[in-house]
Amino acid sequence: MPYFCHSCGNEVVFEVKVGVKVGRRDTCPHCVADLHCCKNCRLHDPGVHNQCREPEAAFIRDRAETNFCTHFDFRDLDSFKTDTSVAEAKKKLDSLFKNMK
């Protein structure tokens, strides 16, 4: 099952075949981003309180940095979505103001 880095979107390959155990110090081999972080967790959801679907999870200030959360479960391909909201917003602004250049 493929897993992807939240930061660069590249596939991260683990040598363990049964269950993925991501250590707190593990980083992406492509961009060196922390892997054991909220943004790589299947429970991370920016649209809910505390940005986590686990109601007993502790508050994490920086969602892209490594943490000690015991609820961490590396998200899989089904839950991987690239955040394109910034690019879409810029595209809408460009189209809105294209006649002003």
N, C-alpha and C positions, 0 to 999 in steps of 0.2 A: 504494500500500500504506500503510495507516495505521500511525502510530507513536504511542506513548503515554508520558507522563511517569510515572516511577516514584513520584513524590511525590503528585501530585494526581490522576493517572489520566486527565487530559484529553489529547485528541489534539494532537500536535505536527505542524504542517505544514511541510515543507521545500520550498524553491523548486526544488531540484535534482531532476530527474526520473529520472536514471540513477544509481543508487547513492546512498546517504545518507552524506554526509561531515559528521560532527559535530565542530565545532571545540572546542578545550579550554575556551574561554570562553563557549560557547553555553549559554543558559539557557532554561528553559521560559517561554513568553510568558504563561502563566496564573499560575504560582506562583513564578517566578524560581529554581527549583531547577536545579542543575547537570545538564546533559544528558550530558556525556562523563564518566560515572561507572559504577562496577561495577553498580549496581542497574538501569541502563538497558542493560546489555550482555547479549547472548544467551548468553554463556559463564558468567554469574553463576549460581551454584548454592550456596545456603547449606548444602546437605547434603554437600558434598565438602570435602576438605582445601583450605585457603586460600580457600574459597568461590568457586573458579574451576575450570571444566573444562579450562582450558589449563594443562598441567603446568609450563610454563616461565614462567608469569606471575609477576611480582614481587608481594610481599606489599603489600597496600593496607590501611592502618589504617582509614580511614573510607570505607565503600563508597558513601556518598551524595554525597561531595565529588568535584570534578573531579580528574582524574589524567592522567598521561602514558602510560598503558598503550597499547602498540602493537597489542595483540590485540583492542582494542575493536571491537565490531560491534553496532550498535544493534539491539535486539531488535524483532521484529515482533509483529503481533497474535496469532500462534499461540503465542508464548512469553510473552505478557503475562498475568500473573495478579495480581490484587489480593490483597494479604496480608490475610486476614480472620481470622487466628488469634487476635488480641487480642479482637476483637468476639465471636468464638465462645466464647472462654474466659470472658468476662464474662457472656455469656448462660447458660452452663452453671452458673457460680457463682450467678447470680441465681435460677435455677430450683432449685438445691440448697438455698439459704437463704431461699426465698420465704415459708416458714411462720414464720420467726423475726422478722418485722417487726411 
